[in-house]
Amino acid sequence: MTATEERPAVFERGGAPGSVGVVVPGCCAVWALISAAAGNGRPEGVLLAVLAVVAGYACGRISGSLVPVGTAVCGALTLLAAAPVAANAHRGEVAALLALASGAACCAARAVRAGPWAWPLRLLVVAVVAEAAALGSPAGCATAVVVTVCALAVRDRAGDRTRGPVLVAFGLVAAVAVGGAWALALGGLPPVGVVSAQRVALWREATDIAAAHPVLGAGPDRFGDLSGSAAAPGTPDAGPHSAALQMAAEQGVVGLALLACGYGWLLYGLARSPCATPVAVAAGAALTSLAVLAAVSDALSFAPVTAAAGALAGLATANRAGTTPHG
């Protein structure tokens, strides 16, 4: 086996553009401040989420350029350890952590296809699914399985001709999830069993607030102040349990567009990343699973989740010195 064959396939071809990665989070932070000033909102939560994503992304890029497989393994193990801590309180957080853990584990397993570490890394992928089942998280188990299947379905020999269409399909899946939540809120779709009537009521109020404040929104962190359903007994928190609907209600159509741009930036970075296609697809599947969970739950309301998402994206788009940009 040659030296080229022995090197993990995480870094092969190029790097994601950095300028967009600075502009999008910066615009999100600035718009949160503008919306807060206009609506007497509280932008601290949004700013913390932006900071967590950027810090995680930077850490992922740096560590991924030095020890990519080790970083992926450490990330997966950290998330596996964090999931049980949140298991008793936040089901959305647990499912999101497990989805990202599966993505990190699949990145490591697909990067090392031979040698003494190949089977332990594959067992790490199985361990994520097993923990999801043990914690009683159907969403976490389903997302872990989906991420694993996506990572296995893509072959290296398919090259980048497969990468682009698959990432576009991921974007469409996330858009359908957001559109489905919006349609449920407006009564355009019949209620489904996995979504409670209380949550649909929260979504409906979020669309009403968004319609009343279409551009600037009502202000960050003000949904609980304006929602009657959020103050009802039995409601765990003051959020609508949908990142897209909360963004539309609190920061208007501009905030919603910036949230979509943030997700698109991550997919665009994966499309141009130097990693092998199966690794990029595994990371994209994990981030898309997070986007779907965030469309119907409070998964993005937790700093560990946003930081881990940024770290996974940074890891999967890291570049080593001497490589040339791809695409």
Long-range contacts (C-beta under 8 A, 24 or more apart in sequence): 1-114, 6-115, 8-68, 8-69, 8-111, 8-112, 9-110, 9-111, 9-113, 9-156, 9-275, 9-276, 9-278, 9-279, 10-64, 10-68, 10-69, 10-72, 10-107, 10-111, 10-274, 10-275, 10-276, 10-279, 10-316, 10-318, 11-65, 11-68, 11-274, 11-275, 11-318, 11-319, 11-320, 11-323, 12-274, 12-275, 12-276, 12-323, 13-273, 13-274, 13-275, 13-323, 13-324, 13-326, 14-272, 14-273, 14-274, 14-319, 14-323, 14-324, 14-325, 14-326, 14-327, 15-272, 15-273, 15-274, 15-317, 15-318, 15-319, 15-323, 15-325, 15-326, 16-268, 16-269, 16-270, 16-272, 16-273, 16-317, 16-319, 17-268, 17-269, 17-272, 20-265, 20-268, 20-269, 21-57, 21-265, 21-269, 24-258, 24-261, 24-262, 24-265, 25-50, 25-53, 25-54, 25-262, 27-258, 27-261, 28-255, 28-258, 28-259, 28-262, 31-251, 31-254, 31-255, 31-258, 32-220, 32-251, 32-255, 34-216, 35-216, 35-217, 35-219, 35-220, 35-250, 35-251, 35-252, 35-254, 35-255, 36-219, 36-220, 38-216, 38-219, 39-213, 39-216, 39-217, 39-218, 39-219, 39-220, 39-222, 39-250, 40-219, 40-222, 41-217, 41-218, 41-219, 41-220, 41-221, 41-222, 41-250, 42-219, 42-220, 42-221, 42-222, 43-220, 43-221, 44-221, 45-220, 45-221, 45-301, 46-220, 46-221, 46-251, 48-303, 49-300, 49-303, 49-306, 52-303, 52-304, 52-306, 52-307, 52-310, 53-262, 53-306, 53-307, 53-309, 53-310, 54-310, 55-307, 55-310, 56-306, 56-307, 56-308, 56-309, 56-310, 56-311, 56-312, 56-313, 56-314, 57-310, 57-311, 57-313, 57-314, 58-310, 58-314, 59-310, 59-311, 59-314, 60-310, 60-311, 60-312, 60-313, 60-314, 60-315, 60-316, 60-317, 60-318, 61-314, 61-315, 61-317, 61-318, 61-319, 62-314, 62-318, 63-315, 63-318, 64-314, 64-315, 64-316, 64-317, 64-318, 65-318, 65-319, 65-320, 65-321, 68-111, 68-315, 68-318, 69-108, 69-111, 69-112, 69-117, 69-121, 71-315, 72-104, 72-105, 72-107, 72-108, 72-111, 72-315, 73-104, 73-105, 73-108, 73-121, 73-124, 75-100, 75-101, 75-104, 75-308, 75-311, 75-312, 75-315, 76-101, 76-102, 76-104, 76-105, 76-108, 76-124, 76-128, 77-124, 79-104, 79-308, 80-127, 80-128, 80-131, 82-304, 83-131, 83-132, 83-135, 83-137, 83-140, 84-131, 84-135, 86-302, 87-135, 87-136, 87-137, 90-298, 90-302, 91-137, 91-139, 91-297, 92-139, 92-241, 92-293, 92-297, 92-298, 92-299, 92-301, 93-298, 93-299, 93-301, 93-302, 93-304, 93-305, 94-135, 94-137, 94-140, 95-132, 95-137, 95-139, 95-140, 95-143, 95-293, 95-297, 95-299, 96-290, 96-293, 96-294, 96-299, 96-300, 96-302, 96-305, 97-140, 97-304, 97-305, 97-308, 98-128, 98-131, 98-132, 98-135, 98-137, 98-140, 98-141, 98-143, 98-144, 99-140, 99-143, 99-144, 99-147, 99-286, 99-289, 99-290, 99-293, 100-286, 100-290, 100-305, 100-308, 100-309, 100-312, 101-128, 101-144, 102-128, 102-129, 102-143, 102-144, 102-147, 102-148, 102-286, 103-147, 103-282, 103-283, 103-285, 103-286, 103-287, 103-289, 103-312, 104-286, 104-312, 104-315, 106-147, 106-148, 106-151, 106-279, 106-282, 106-285, 106-286, 107-151, 107-275, 107-279, 107-282, 107-283, 107-312, 107-315, 107-316, 109-151, 110-151, 110-276, 110-278, 110-279, 110-282, 111-275, 111-276, 111-279, 139-293, 139-297, 143-286, 143-289, 143-292, 143-293, 146-285, 146-289, 147-282, 147-285, 147-286, 147-289, 150-281, 150-282, 150-284, 150-285, 151-278, 151-279, 151-281, 151-282, 151-285, 152-278, 153-281, 154-277, 154-278, 154-281, 155-278, 156-276, 156-277, 156-278, 158-277, 159-277, 160-277, 160-326, 160-327, 162-277, 162-281, 163-270, 163-271, 163-277, 163-280, 163-281, 164-271, 166-281, 166-284, 167-267, 167-270, 167-271, 167-280, 167-281, 167-284, 170-267, 170-284, 170-285, 170-287, 170-288, 171-263, 171-264, 171-267, 171-288, 173-288, 173-292, 174-263, 174-288, 174-291, 174-292, 174-295, 177-291, 177-292, 177-295, 177-296, 178-244, 178-295, 180-295, 181-242, 181-244, 181-245, 181-295, 181-296, 182-207, 182-244, 182-245, 185-245, 195-296, 198-229, 198-232, 198-234, 198-235, 199-241, 199-296, 201-229, 202-227, 202-229, 202-230, 202-235, 202-239, 202-240, 202-241, 202-242, 203-240, 203-241, 203-242, 203-245, 205-229, 205-230, 205-240, 205-249, 206-240, 206-242, 206-245, 206-246, 206-248, 206-249, 207-245, 207-248, 207-249, 209-249, 209-250, 210-245, 210-248, 210-249, 210-252, 210-253, 213-249, 213-252, 214-252, 214-253, 215-252, 215-253, 215-254, 216-251, 216-252, 216-254, 217-247, 217-248, 217-249, 217-250, 217-251, 217-252, 217-255, 218-249, 218-250, 219-250, 220-250, 220-251, 221-250, 222-250, 223-249, 223-250, 237-298, 237-301, 239-298, 239-301, 241-296, 241-297, 241-298, 242-294, 242-295, 242-296, 242-297, 243-294, 243-295, 243-298, 243-299, 243-300, 243-301, 244-294, 244-295, 263-287, 263-291, 266-309, 266-313, 269-313, 269-316, 269-317, 270-313, 270-316, 270-317, 271-327, 272-317, 272-325, 272-326, 272-327, 273-316, 273-317, 273-318, 273-319, 273-326, 274-317, 274-318, 274-319, 274-320, 274-323, 274-326, 275-316, 275-317, 275-318, 279-316, 280-316, 282-316, 283-312, 283-313, 283-315, 283-316, 284-316, 286-312, 287-312, 287-313
